Amino acid sequence: MKARSFLLYLAFLSPLSLLFASGAQAAPISIVAAESTYGVIAQAIGGDEVKVDSIISNPNVDPHSFEATPAVARKVAKAQVAILNGIGYDEWMSKMLAANPAPQRQVIVAAELDPALIMADRNPHVFYDPLIALKVAEKLTRLLQRADPAHREVFAANLQGFKAQLSRLNEAQAALKKQYPQLKVTASEPVVGYLLRQLGWISLGEKFQFDVMNDTEPSPAEVARYEDHLRQHKVALLFYNRQVTDPLTDRLRKIALDSGVPVVGVDEFVPPKTSYVQWQLQTLAAIERALGKSH
């Protein structure tokens, strides 16, 4: 009877409580993040109580052509918490999670935390929206507090610290938006779409941008229209994805520079030894410098 009662007890346990049934964690909670963008957020919330592995952390890696190794698959299989972007951005991660099912593993998909925040065009680069970064941090905080109640207050304090940093970012974005209202810009890919939404700026040539992102060759008419935006100064800025280059985007970058249109290089991952907010602030600073030289 006692054995049967114990089995019934296990049956009613939540997956998270099964995962950490031993109570206070003897070892750090293992978290695997598909990209360093989410890895640094996880580290900021978990602190010393977590061990974070970011699968892609090299800013020079093209996330769309990334191929996971067996070593990466083993890390994902052993993770207690997994964080990924979603909307097809890191489909390799979704496939590995499906190939290594673990009912107790907790999965956070950034793009699914608040569908109202996702752009109508389904732009997958949601990490440029601090509101979504906050949703990830809040979700992870709740999971860690349930998993490790002994450090509940630590996780709560870390979340408050992260929110304070986000406030600095929000203030910087608001200042830039006020200084350059409704600016028309373009990009080699729609990497900063969510940032442009925060700034209230207008993105031209989006058909071209999405074609490049999806490895679809833009039509000659689309390329000509994009070149005209640059040569005729119909845009104040060109955002250039430093991680994904090809002869076409390199040529358009040269046209922008030759035409006097400032170019700002952007990344899809947080570089090493940089926090999420530092990364975003560095991008805003680069934008301000570029616009300051052209105005």
N, C-alpha and C positions, 0 to 999 in steps of 0.2 A: 504493500500500500504506500509506503514511504517513497519507494522508487517511482511508482506511478504518479504520485502527487508531485514529485520533483519534475517529471517529464511534462506534466500539465502546466506547471509553473513556467518551464522554459518555453512552452508553446505560446504563452501569452506575453512573453517579453517582447519589447520592440526590438527591431534590428540593431538600433544604436545601443540599447542597454545590453544586448547580447555581445556586441563588439567589445564593450568595456565593462563586462560583468564583474570584473575583479575589483571594482570601486576605484579608488585613487590610482592613477596611472603610475606604474613603476618606471616605465620608459616613455619618452616623448611620443606623442601621437604622430603617426606617419601620414604626411600629406603629399600627394603628387599633383603638381599643376602642369597643365599642358604647355603653358607659356610662362616666362618669368614675370610677365605683367601681373598674373594672378598669384604667382609664387611670392612676390614681395608683399602683396596684400596679406597673404596667409601668414607670413613671418611677422608682419606688423601686429597682427591680432594674436597669434599664438605665442610669440616670444620664445622663451626657453622651454616651453612645455610642448613644443612641436618640432618635428624634423621635416623640413620642406625640401622636396626635389622638384626643380623646374626642368621639364624635359627639353624645352627650347629656350635657351638663354643667350645664344649668340646672335647679336643684331644683324649679322651678315647672312643668316639662314633665311631662305624663302619658305615661309610657313605653308604655302600652297603646294610645294613640291617635297615637303618633308617626308622622309620614310623612316619609320621606327625600326630600331634594331631589336634583337632578342633581349638584350640587356634592358632596354626601355620597357619591353613587354613584362619582364620580371618585376620591375619597379612598380608598374601599374597594378599588376596582379596582387602585390603585397600591400598596397596602400590601403589605409583605413578611411581616408578621405581623398576624393579626386575632384579637381576643379578644372573645368574647361570652358571655352568660349561659347561654342554652339553655332547655330545657323550655318553648318557646313564648313566653318572656318578651320576646325581641327577634327575633321571627320576620322582621321587615323586614330584619335583618342577614343572616339565613340566606338569604333570597331574593336579596339583592344579591350575596352570595358565589356563589350558584348561577348567577346571571345573568352573572357575570364570572369564569368559571373560570380559575384559574391554578395549574397543577400544582405550581409551585414555592412558592406561598404557604403559609405555615404557619398553621393555625387552632387556637386553643385555645377549647374550649367548657367553661366552668367546671363546669356541671352533669354533664358526662360524665367528669370526671377520676377520680371515685370514686363509683360508683353506691350504695355502702353508706351514704354520707352523705346521700343524698336522702331526704326524708321520705316516708312511705308515701302521703300525700295529694298528692304531687307539687307541693308548694308551690314556686313558681319563684323565690322571693326568697332564693336560696342565698347571696348576698353578705353576709348577716348571720351566717354561720357562719365564724369565723376559720380553722377547719380547711380549708374550701374555699378561702379566700383564700390560705392557705399552699400548697395544691396548685397554684393558678394561678402563684404566685411560683416554686415549684420547677420546674414545667414550663417556664416562660419562661426561667428561668436556664439550663436544659439547652439549650434552643434557641439562646439567645444565645451560649453558650460554644462550641457547634459552629459557629455562623455567624461568630463573631469570636474566634478562639482567642487573639489577641494581648491581649484584655482578659478572658480567662477568670477570672483572680484577682479582677479588679474586680467582676465579676458575682457571684462566690462571696462576696466580702466584703459586697456589697450585700444578698445573701440573708440572711447572718448578721445584719446590722443589722435587717432586716425581721423576722426571727425573734425578736430581742431585744425589738422593739416589741410583737410579738404576745404575748410572755410577760407584759408589763405588762397587756395587755388580758385575758389569761386569769386573772391574779391578781385583777383588778378584778371580773370576772364571778364568780369563786369567792367573793369577799368578799360580794358582793350576794346570792348564792345562800344563803350561810350566814346572813346577817342576816335574810332573808325567805324561809324555806323553803316550798316547795310553794304559792306564792301563786297565787290564782285571779284571772285578769285577762281582759280582752277587747280587741277591736280593731275599727276600722272596716273594715279589710282585713287579710289574714294576712301583712302585711309583715314583722313581727318573729318569725315562727314559729320560725326557726332560732335566734334569740336566746333565745326562751322555752325551747327545748329545752336550750340550754346552761345556763340558770338553773334548770331543773327546775320551771318554773312551768306552771300548768294554764290552757289557753286555752278560755274558754267562748264559745258562739255562733259556732262555726267555720262552720257551714252558712251563716249570714248573711254572714260575712266573705267566703267564697268566691263567694257570689252577687254581692256588690258588686264584687269584683275582676273577675268575668266579665261584668259589665254585665247580670246577670240580676236581675229584680225579686224581692226576697225575699217569701215568702208573708206574709199578715197575721199568721198564727200565729207565724211566725219573728220578725217585727218585735216582736210583743207580748212574746214570750219574752225577746228582747234588751233591750227597755225594762225588763222586770221585773228583769233582772240588775243594771241600773243603779239603779233606784228602790229596790230592796230591799237594796242594798249586798252583792250576792252576788259582786261583783268588787271588787278593791282598786284597780284602775287601768284606764283606757281609753287604748289607743294609737290615735292619730288620724293618718291618712295626710294630711299637709299638701299633697301634690301632687295628690290626687284628691278633690275635694269635690263634693257635690250636696245638694239640699235635705234628703234623708233623713238622710245622715250628719251634716249640720250640725245638724239637729234632735236627733239622738241625742247629739251632743256637748253641746248645751245642756242636755239632760236630765241628763247626767252631772254637769255643773258645778252645776246647780240642786240635784242630789241629794247634792252633796259628794263625788263620786267624782273623784279627780284625773285630769287629762287630760295625756298626754304626746304632743306632736307628733313624728312621725318622718318621715324622708325615704327615698327609694329611691336617691338618688345622693349621692356625696360632694360637698359644696359647694366652691366655689373656694378655693384656697390652704389646703386641708386635706388631711392624709394619711388613709389608710384607718384607721389605729389612732386617730388624733385624733378622727375622725368617730364611731367606735364608743365611745370613751371619753366623748365629749360626750353621746351617747345615754344611757349608764349614769349619768352625772352628773345628767341631767335626770330620770331615773327616781328616783334617790336623793333629789333635792330634793322631788319630788312626794310620795313616800311619807313623807318626813320631816315634811311639813306635815300629813299626814293621820293620822299615828300619834302 
